[in-house]
Amino acid sequence: MSSSDKASEHCLYQEWMSLQEQELSELLQKSLNKSNNNPETITTTANDADINELLNKIIKHFEDYADRRSCLIRRLNDPSAFFSPSWCTSFENSLLWVAGCRPSSYFSLVYALCGSDIESKLSEFFEDGSSSKFPHLSVSQLGSIDNLQRRIILEEEKLSTKVAMLQQDMVDMPLALVARKSGPDHQFNSDAKDAISKIEQAMVAAIEEADQLRVNTVKELFTILTPIQALEYIISAKKLRFCMQTWGLERDRDHGRK
């Protein structure tokens, strides 16, 4: 891969992370404005519409990034670089699933937030017997989230099976035959190039399918959560993303990798 190709991949990622910072600032400001409002006005239709507009913009950015990444991968014909990207830390790469995060992890964050919020509010609840801030998901929401989670996990498993078969094909046919016929210098000949090219086409399709599943999961999750719940959720998700990056950089420095 040329230095210009590496620069293009790294630049796309840096632009995406910069956009994440901008979005987080907007989200935090929106959350602050909501907190400063009178509690009776927080769930007005106008306020919900305002939050939904911001959330829809964030989803659109997510879709645009997936499309841009797909175009870049296809133009450079270099999908393998995105399965363990050099622009991410070793810690981040250890958690990747098909060049990104697992969609099912989105639900883990929902449940983690519910649990931590409930724990933090228990003392307030027991002190006065009530709490207008006591966070909860309705029974209907919990049921919808559970059903969505089950469906997404099944989709993940199907794609994981495809990727596992693809990895097996790399070792078996046809690469094994090409390697067996190679000379003592193990040159990267036309047969090897053709075989790897076919595998990389399947890798591109896997990344695109995974990205679509990630986008769709966020979209469907936002239809279940209320606008305010979705706002607080996406703030936590973005904070977690930046923490993972920072912690990963620190670990790489500790081990002399950066």
N, C-alpha and C positions, 0 to 999 in steps of 0.2 A: 504494500500500500504506500502511496506517495505521501509526502508531508502535507500536501494540500488537501488530500482526502482526510487525513487525520484531523486537520484544522477544521474542515467542514463539519465533521462529526462532533468535535469538541465544541465548536461554535454553536451548533444547534442546541446542544445540551445546556450551555451557559446561558443562551437566550431564554430557554425554558425555565431555568432556575431563577433568572432575573425576573421573569414574569411572575413566578411564584411569590417572590418577595413583594412585588407590587400588589398582587391580589391579596396577600395576607394583610398588608397595610389597609387596604380598602375594607376587608372583612372586619378587622379589629375596630376600625372607625365606625362601621355600621353597628357592631356589637355595642360599642361605647354609647352611641346615640340611642340605641334601644334601651340600654340600662338607665340612661338619664331621663327617659320618658316616664310619664305617669304610668304605673302598672296597668291601669284600666285602658290605656290607649295602645299598649304594646301589640295586641293581636288584631288591630284594625285591618280592614281590607286594604287600605292604602299602604300601610306599613308592610304587610305581607307581600303586596305587589312590588314594593321597592326592593325587598330582600330577594324575591324571586328573580327580578331583573338582574341583580348581581350574580346570583347562582347560575342563571342561564348563560350569562357571559362567561363564567368560569368553565362551564361545560363546553361551550363553543371553543374556548381556548384549548381545552383538552382534546377535542376532536381535531382541531387544526394542527396541533402538535403531532398527533398520531398520523395524520395525512402527510405532513412534512417529513416526518421520520421515514415513513414508508417510501416516499419519493426518493429520499436521499439514499436509503438502503438499496433500492432498485437501480439508481443511477450509478452508485459506486460498486454495486454487486458485491457487497461486503457484509452480509447479515451476521456472520460469526462474531464480528467485533461488538455487536450489540448484546450478545449473550453474556459477555463478561467485559464490559466497557472499561477502557483504560482511564476514562475521565471520572469514574466512580471509585470509591475506596474499596479496599478488600472486604471490609465488613458489609458494605452495601451490596457488593457483588455476591457475597455468600447467601444473601436473602432473596436473590432474584429468581423469578419464575418466568421463563420464556421472555427474557429481555425486559422485565418489569416486575411490578408487585403482583401478588396473588389477589385476584378480585375477592376471594373469600376472606381475606384479611380485613376488608372494609367492615365486615360484620363484627369481627373481633373488637375493632375499635368502638363500634356502637355499644357493645355490651360492656367493654372496659369503662367507657365514659359514664354509662348508667350506674355501674357499680361504684366508681369513685365519687360521683356526684352524690349518690345516696348516702355513702359513708360520711362524706363531708357535711351533709345536712342533718344527720341523725341527732347530733347534740342540740341543734336549733329546734328540731321537731319535738324532742322530749322536754325541752325547757318550757315551752309555752303550749305544747299540745297541738300545735298547728304550724304550718309554714306555707306561705303563698309561693315560696321559691322551691318547694319540694319537687324535684325533677322526676318525671316518670314517662314511660311509654305506655300507651293505652293497651288493653288486651288485644284489640283489633290490630294495632301497629305491631305488637310482638308476634302475632300470628302471621301477618304479612311478611315481616322480616324473616321469620323462620322459613316460610315457604320459599321466599326468594333465595335465601342462603342455600337451601337444599338443592334448588335448581342450578344455581351457579356452581356449586361444588361438583355436580354431575357434569356440567360443561367443562370444568377444569380437568376432571378426570379423563374425559374423552380427549382433550387436547394433550394432556400429559402422556397418554398412551400413544398418540401420534408421534410426539417428540421422542419418546422412548424407542419406538420402532425406527424412527429416523436415525437415532444414534446407533442403534444396532446395525442398520444398513450401512453406516459409515465403516464399521469394522468388518462386516460380512461382504456381501456382494454390493457393488462391483469393486470396491476399493481393495479388497483382499486379493482379488485376481490381478489387478493392476500392479499392486505392490509385489506380488509373487513374480511377475514378469520383469520387474525393474532390474537394471544393471547394478553393478557394485557402487556406482556413484549416487544411486537413488534419485535420479533427475526428475524434475517436475515436468513430465512430458505431456503430450497432447491427450493421451488416454487418461492420465490423472486429472488434467484440467477439465475434461468433459465429464468425468465421473463426479468430481467435486462440484461442478457447475449445476448438475442436476440436483444434488443434495442441497445446495444453497438456495435453489428455487423453492424447495420445500420448506427450508428454514424461514425464508421471507414470508411465505404463506402462513406459517405458524405464528410469527410475530404479529402479522396483520390480524389474524384471528384472535390472538390474545389481547391485542390493543382494543379491538372491537368489543370484546367481552368486558374489559375494564371500563370502557366508556359506558356501555349499556348498564353495567352494574350500578355505577354512580347515578345515572339517570333514573333508574327504577327505584333506587334507595331514596332519592330525593322526592319521589312521588309519594312515598310512605311517610316520611318525616314531615313535620310541620315546617314552614319556612324558618322559624326561629331555631328549631332543633337542627335543621340542615345547616344553618348558619354556624351554630356552635360546633357542629360536627366537622365541617370543612376547615374551620379555624384550627381545631385540634389535629386534623389530618396533616395540614400544612406545617404546623409546628413540629409534629413528629417527623416529617420528612427532613426538615432542616436539622433537627437534633441528630437524626441518623447520620447525616452527612458530617456534622461537626464531630460527633463521637468517632466516626470512622476515620476522619483525618487525624484525630488525636491518637487512635490506636496505630495507625500507619506510622506516625512519627515515633511512637514508643518503640516500634519494631524496626525502625530505620528504613521504612519503605518510601517515605516521602522526604 
